[in-house]
């Protein structure tokens, strides 16, 4: 603050330049560290934005991005009037909301439960076991799901038969797709997603617990009145960030789990964009870009809306 006040007192541009040079000379290591992340964002996040304009053009490889003719909202209208539009949007929303409802509270409950365990050895073993699935690749993960839920040899069907029930063809049942997708994701991410909550719980002032113990509070009451309020700001920020991905599902996993049987439930925006933009015999780059832009716009609206709601009903928000 003192340094800032001093710079404000130097009125001429030349003096300000000297201050900037001095600042750079004193802290050049920090600015050098900033160079790589800033370069990454410029090259891979901002420079490609100029390509969005092909959503409003009939893109031709020969004419290029700038030379292709403008067509206005033609590709957006084509998507909105497509007979698969409501099915694709519905599948994307349902799968995302289902995933958000299932995967958001479970890591919080897991972190709170783990924080209440006193045995350090058991706690670390449990953490290691729950972290491990996060490092399994998507392809292997989907393969495991197919093996576990297959008929005859699948682990779950053998358990069902063992307790007297009949086999269930999970993979061959279309409506099972959403449950397999969401709960396999919860299993894979519960440990890794709980890390940030465990770190937040570790930062809670221990004197609060000591005072509560003196007052006779049980472990459950301390969890409700100290631990849970302590991680709520972090949970709300993560909820806002996750709401921005409401139409942005894991493309690879859906594509790998997709088949002709479950197509009615598994066709989402990301897979549709891939098929029309890259996989089709005549790639429609402009059409797929328009759909991607629509998806990003919905995500932006969602994150702003949830942030506003968070500002209204709590003290935590992104901005």
Protein Blocks (a to p, Z undefined) as FASTA:
>chain_A
ZZmmmmmmpmbfklmmmmmmmmmmmmmmmmmmmmmmmmmmmmmmmmmmmmmmmmmcccdf
klommlpccehjmlmmmmmmpmklmmmmmmmmmmmmmmmmmmmmmmmmmmmmmmmpmblm
lmmmmmmmmmmmmmpcfklmmmmmmmmmpghjamklmmmmmnopacddfklpmklmmmmm
mmmmmmmmmmmmmmmmmmmmmmpcfklmmmmmmnopafklmmmmmmmmmmmmmmmmmmmm
mmmmmmmccfklmmmmpcfklmmmmmcfklmmmmmmmmpmbdcfklmmmmmmmmmmmmmm
mmmmmmmmmmmmmcbdfZZ
